[in-house]
Amino acid sequence: MLQEGDKVPNFKGIDQNGNPIGYEDYKGKKLILFFYPKASTPGCTAQACNLNDNWRNFAEKGYEIIGISADSIRRQKNFSEKYQFNYPLIADENLEIIKAFGVWGPKKFMGKEYEGIHRTTFIINEEGIVERVIKKVKTKEHALQILEN
């Protein structure tokens, strides 16, 4: 997993509208990059909506936001349209970005082990360096977790 002080990989993906999107589009900007397991599930919805509800606060501090999961473009589009997100969602079905950031790995749920996305948020500065990594995301209070530091 990328750590504080690491340089962000030059990722590229497709957003919920089928448009190419990548780190090149955000160079020189502060970025909140959040990885979530599955669109439209309770925890992911709470997290994404909490960030969206605080979108203006982040914008005032100069932050852009991008959400990433392994969901399809169609699922990301439905998720984004249902909740009217003010930021793009990348559909990383081939796990390229997810693995580049090191957030794919073994997980446990109800006694079963499986491979999946570890809910993680990266706060990236204008130089493309990871300033903070939030591994223990509080889905309903995620904006506060980010803004308090």
C-alpha positions in Angstrom: 0.0 0.0 0.0 1.2 3.5 -0.8 2.4 5.3 2.4 2.8 8.9 3.4 5.6 10.5 1.4 5.1 8.2 -1.6 4.7 9.6 -5.1 1.3 8.9 -6.6 1.3 6.6 -9.7 0.2 8.2 -12.9 -3.1 6.3 -13.0 -5.7 6.4 -15.8 -9.2 5.0 -15.8 -12.8 5.6 -17.1 -15.3 7.6 -15.1 -19.0 6.9 -14.6 -19.8 8.7 -17.9 -17.3 6.7 -20.0 -14.8 9.5 -20.1 -11.1 8.9 -19.6 -9.8 10.4 -16.4 -6.4 10.2 -14.8 -3.9 11.8 -12.5 -2.7 14.0 -15.3 -6.0 15.9 -15.0 -5.3 16.7 -11.4 -1.6 17.6 -11.4 -0.9 20.7 -9.4 -4.1 20.2 -7.4 -4.9 18.7 -3.9 -6.7 15.5 -4.2 -8.8 13.2 -2.0 -8.8 9.8 -3.6 -11.0 7.3 -1.9 -11.3 3.6 -2.6 -14.5 1.8 -1.7 -15.5 -1.9 -2.0 -18.9 -1.7 -3.8 -21.2 1.0 -5.1 -24.7 1.3 -3.6 -23.9 -0.8 -0.5 -24.7 0.8 2.9 -21.2 1.6 4.0 -20.1 2.8 0.6 -23.2 4.9 0.2 -22.7 6.5 3.6 -19.1 7.3 2.8 -19.7 8.7 -0.6 -22.7 10.8 0.5 -20.8 12.1 3.5 -18.0 13.3 1.2 -20.6 14.8 -1.3 -22.4 16.6 1.5 -19.1 18.3 2.4 -17.9 18.7 -1.2 -18.1 22.5 -0.9 -15.9 22.5 2.2 -13.3 20.5 0.4 -13.5 22.7 -2.7 -13.0 25.8 -0.6 -9.8 24.3 0.8 -8.7 23.5 -2.8 -9.4 19.8 -2.8 -10.7 17.7 -5.7 -12.4 14.3 -5.0 -12.3 11.1 -6.9 -13.9 7.8 -5.9 -12.6 4.4 -7.2 -14.0 0.9 -7.0 -14.0 -2.2 -9.2 -17.6 -1.7 -10.2 -18.7 -1.4 -13.8 -19.1 2.0 -15.5 -22.9 1.4 -15.5 -23.0 0.6 -11.8 -20.9 3.7 -11.1 -23.2 5.8 -13.3 -26.3 4.6 -11.5 -24.6 5.3 -8.1 -23.5 8.8 -9.1 -26.9 9.7 -10.6 -28.9 8.4 -7.7 -27.0 10.5 -5.2 -26.0 13.3 -7.5 -22.3 13.2 -6.6 -20.3 16.4 -7.4 -17.2 14.3 -8.2 -16.2 11.5 -10.6 -16.2 7.8 -9.8 -13.7 5.6 -11.6 -14.7 2.1 -12.7 -11.5 0.1 -12.2 -12.9 -3.3 -13.3 -9.4 -4.6 -14.2 -8.1 -3.5 -10.7 -5.1 -1.6 -12.3 -5.4 1.5 -10.1 -6.6 -0.4 -7.1 -3.5 -2.6 -7.2 -1.2 0.3 -8.0 -2.3 1.9 -4.7 -2.0 -1.4 -2.9 -5.6 -1.5 -1.6 -6.4 -5.0 -3.0 -5.9 -7.9 -0.7 -7.3 -10.6 1.7 -10.4 -9.6 3.7 -12.7 -11.4 6.1 -16.4 -11.2 6.4 -18.6 -13.4 8.5 -15.8 -15.9 8.9 -15.0 -16.2 5.2 -11.8 -15.0 3.6 -11.8 -13.5 0.1 -9.9 -10.9 -2.0 -11.3 -7.4 -2.1 -10.7 -3.7 -1.8 -9.6 -2.3 1.5 -11.6 0.9 2.1 -8.8 3.5 2.1 -8.5 7.2 1.4 -5.3 9.0 0.2 -4.9 12.7 0.7 -2.5 13.9 -2.0 -0.8 17.3 -2.2 -0.2 19.6 -5.2 3.2 17.9 -5.9 1.6 14.4 -6.2 2.9 13.2 -2.9 0.7 11.2 -0.4 0.3 13.4 2.7 -2.1 11.1 4.6 -3.5 7.6 4.4 -6.7 6.9 6.2 -7.2 3.1 6.6 -9.8 3.1 9.3 -12.5 5.0 7.5 -15.6 6.1 9.5 -18.1 6.0 6.7 -20.6 8.4 8.2 -18.0 10.9 9.4 -15.4 10.6 6.7 -15.3 14.2 5.8 -14.6 15.1 9.4 -11.7 12.6 9.5 -10.2 14.3 6.5 -10.9 17.9 7.6 -9.7 17.5 11.2 -6.0 17.4 10.2 
